[in-house]
Amino acid sequence: MTKLQLLTNKDGSNLYETYKQLEIYRDVDRQVKALTKEKESLAKELKSGFFLHHDEFIYESRLLATYYSQCRVSLDQKRLEAEQPAIYKEYQTISEHRVFLLK
């Protein structure tokens, strides 16, 4: 087996290029996680500060942010499955998808 074969996957793709893409992806993922953490921290500060007593933030006649209550109706799936298993089974749906993970 030659070095070129070692660097080429069965489908013809270049393993080194894929490796470099994964390294870039991993770096971007770290940055996204750090920014998400910072974003959540800022949101927490805003909610416990200004938005503790206000629903809207208007600056120079522009509505820039709101903080309103929302309601959501949901179904207690565990309870339905326990108390009405036949109905639960009748309306149950299964979906399949692929998951991309870095190790």
CNS distance restraints for C-alpha pairs under 8 A (distance, minus, plus):
assign (resid   1 and name CA) (resid   5 and name CA) 6.22 0.50 0.50
assign (resid   1 and name CA) (resid   6 and name CA) 7.08 0.50 0.50
assign (resid   2 and name CA) (resid   6 and name CA) 6.45 0.50 0.50
assign (resid   3 and name CA) (resid   7 and name CA) 6.36 0.50 0.50
assign (resid   4 and name CA) (resid   8 and name CA) 6.33 0.50 0.50
assign (resid   5 and name CA) (resid   9 and name CA) 7.60 0.50 0.50
assign (resid   7 and name CA) (resid  14 and name CA) 5.80 0.50 0.50
assign (resid   7 and name CA) (resid  15 and name CA) 5.09 0.50 0.50
assign (resid   7 and name CA) (resid  16 and name CA) 6.23 0.50 0.50
assign (resid   8 and name CA) (resid  12 and name CA) 5.64 0.50 0.50
assign (resid   8 and name CA) (resid  13 and name CA) 5.64 0.50 0.50
assign (resid   8 and name CA) (resid  14 and name CA) 4.63 0.50 0.50
assign (resid   8 and name CA) (resid  15 and name CA) 5.47 0.50 0.50
assign (resid   9 and name CA) (resid  13 and name CA) 5.24 0.50 0.50
assign (resid   9 and name CA) (resid  14 and name CA) 6.15 0.50 0.50
assign (resid   9 and name CA) (resid  15 and name CA) 6.01 0.50 0.50
assign (resid  13 and name CA) (resid  18 and name CA) 7.84 0.50 0.50
assign (resid  14 and name CA) (resid  18 and name CA) 6.40 0.50 0.50
assign (resid  15 and name CA) (resid  19 and name CA) 6.05 0.50 0.50
assign (resid  16 and name CA) (resid  20 and name CA) 6.19 0.50 0.50
assign (resid  17 and name CA) (resid  21 and name CA) 6.18 0.50 0.50
assign (resid  18 and name CA) (resid  22 and name CA) 6.18 0.50 0.50
assign (resid  19 and name CA) (resid  23 and name CA) 6.27 0.50 0.50
assign (resid  20 and name CA) (resid  24 and name CA) 6.27 0.50 0.50
assign (resid  21 and name CA) (resid  25 and name CA) 6.04 0.50 0.50
assign (resid  22 and name CA) (resid  26 and name CA) 5.99 0.50 0.50
assign (resid  23 and name CA) (resid  27 and name CA) 6.23 0.50 0.50
assign (resid  24 and name CA) (resid  28 and name CA) 6.17 0.50 0.50
assign (resid  25 and name CA) (resid  29 and name CA) 5.99 0.50 0.50
assign (resid  26 and name CA) (resid  30 and name CA) 6.30 0.50 0.50
assign (resid  26 and name CA) (resid 102 and name CA) 7.54 0.50 0.50
assign (resid  27 and name CA) (resid  31 and name CA) 6.39 0.50 0.50
assign (resid  28 and name CA) (resid  32 and name CA) 6.10 0.50 0.50
assign (resid  29 and name CA) (resid  33 and name CA) 6.19 0.50 0.50
assign (resid  30 and name CA) (resid  34 and name CA) 6.24 0.50 0.50
assign (resid  31 and name CA) (resid  35 and name CA) 6.11 0.50 0.50
assign (resid  32 and name CA) (resid  36 and name CA) 5.91 0.50 0.50
assign (resid  33 and name CA) (resid  37 and name CA) 6.15 0.50 0.50
assign (resid  34 and name CA) (resid  38 and name CA) 6.31 0.50 0.50
assign (resid  35 and name CA) (resid  39 and name CA) 5.98 0.50 0.50
assign (resid  36 and name CA) (resid  40 and name CA) 6.09 0.50 0.50
assign (resid  37 and name CA) (resid  41 and name CA) 6.20 0.50 0.50
assign (resid  38 and name CA) (resid  42 and name CA) 6.22 0.50 0.50
assign (resid  39 and name CA) (resid  43 and name CA) 6.16 0.50 0.50
assign (resid  40 and name CA) (resid  44 and name CA) 6.13 0.50 0.50
assign (resid  41 and name CA) (resid  45 and name CA) 6.30 0.50 0.50
assign (resid  42 and name CA) (resid  46 and name CA) 6.17 0.50 0.50
assign (resid  43 and name CA) (resid  47 and name CA) 6.04 0.50 0.50
assign (resid  44 and name CA) (resid  48 and name CA) 6.12 0.50 0.50
assign (resid  45 and name CA) (resid  49 and name CA) 5.85 0.50 0.50
assign (resid  46 and name CA) (resid  50 and name CA) 5.73 0.50 0.50
assign (resid  46 and name CA) (resid  51 and name CA) 6.01 0.50 0.50
assign (resid  47 and name CA) (resid  51 and name CA) 4.74 0.50 0.50
assign (resid  47 and name CA) (resid  52 and name CA) 5.70 0.50 0.50
assign (resid  47 and name CA) (resid  67 and name CA) 7.84 0.50 0.50
assign (resid  48 and name CA) (resid  52 and name CA) 5.24 0.50 0.50
assign (resid  49 and name CA) (resid  53 and name CA) 7.91 0.50 0.50
assign (resid  50 and name CA) (resid  54 and name CA) 6.37 0.50 0.50
assign (resid  51 and name CA) (resid  55 and name CA) 6.05 0.50 0.50
assign (resid  51 and name CA) (resid  56 and name CA) 7.50 0.50 0.50
assign (resid  51 and name CA) (resid  67 and name CA) 6.64 0.50 0.50
assign (resid  54 and name CA) (resid  67 and name CA) 7.69 0.50 0.50
assign (resid  55 and name CA) (resid  66 and name CA) 5.51 0.50 0.50
assign (resid  55 and name CA) (resid  67 and name CA) 4.90 0.50 0.50
assign (resid  55 and name CA) (resid  68 and name CA) 5.90 0.50 0.50
assign (resid  56 and name CA) (resid  63 and name CA) 7.17 0.50 0.50
assign (resid  56 and name CA) (resid  64 and name CA) 7.76 0.50 0.50
assign (resid  56 and name CA) (resid  65 and name CA) 5.77 0.50 0.50
assign (resid  56 and name CA) (resid  66 and name CA) 4.32 0.50 0.50
assign (resid  56 and name CA) (resid  67 and name CA) 6.30 0.50 0.50
assign (resid  57 and name CA) (resid  63 and name CA) 6.01 0.50 0.50
assign (resid  57 and name CA) (resid  64 and name CA) 5.73 0.50 0.50
assign (resid  57 and name CA) (resid  65 and name CA) 5.14 0.50 0.50
assign (resid  57 and name CA) (resid  66 and name CA) 6.26 0.50 0.50
assign (resid  58 and name CA) (resid  62 and name CA) 5.25 0.50 0.50
assign (resid  58 and name CA) (resid  63 and name CA) 4.38 0.50 0.50
assign (resid  58 and name CA) (resid  64 and name CA) 5.73 0.50 0.50
assign (resid  58 and name CA) (resid  65 and name CA) 7.29 0.50 0.50
assign (resid  59 and name CA) (resid  63 and name CA) 6.60 0.50 0.50
assign (resid  59 and name CA) (resid  64 and name CA) 6.90 0.50 0.50
assign (resid  75 and name CA) (resid  80 and name CA) 7.99 0.50 0.50
assign (resid  76 and name CA) (resid  80 and name CA) 6.18 0.50 0.50
assign (resid  77 and name CA) (resid  81 and name CA) 5.98 0.50 0.50
assign (resid  77 and name CA) (resid  88 and name CA) 7.76 0.50 0.50
assign (resid  78 and name CA) (resid  82 and name CA) 6.14 0.50 0.50
assign (resid  79 and name CA) (resid  83 and name CA) 5.94 0.50 0.50
assign (resid  79 and name CA) (resid  84 and name CA) 7.98 0.50 0.50
assign (resid  80 and name CA) (resid  84 and name CA) 5.25 0.50 0.50
assign (resid  80 and name CA) (resid  85 and name CA) 6.74 0.50 0.50
assign (resid  80 and name CA) (resid  87 and name CA) 7.87 0.50 0.50
assign (resid  80 and name CA) (resid  88 and name CA) 6.18 0.50 0.50
assign (resid  81 and name CA) (resid  85 and name CA) 4.55 0.50 0.50
assign (resid  81 and name CA) (resid  86 and name CA) 7.94 0.50 0.50
assign (resid  81 and name CA) (resid  87 and name CA) 7.86 0.50 0.50
assign (resid  81 and name CA) (resid  88 and name CA) 5.31 0.50 0.50
assign (resid  81 and name CA) (resid  89 and name CA) 7.72 0.50 0.50
assign (resid  84 and name CA) (resid  88 and name CA) 6.17 0.50 0.50
assign (resid  85 and name CA) (resid  89 and name CA) 5.99 0.50 0.50
assign (resid  86 and name CA) (resid  90 and name CA) 6.15 0.50 0.50
assign (resid  87 and name CA) (resid  91 and name CA) 6.41 0.50 0.50
assign (resid  88 and name CA) (resid  92 and name CA) 5.89 0.50 0.50
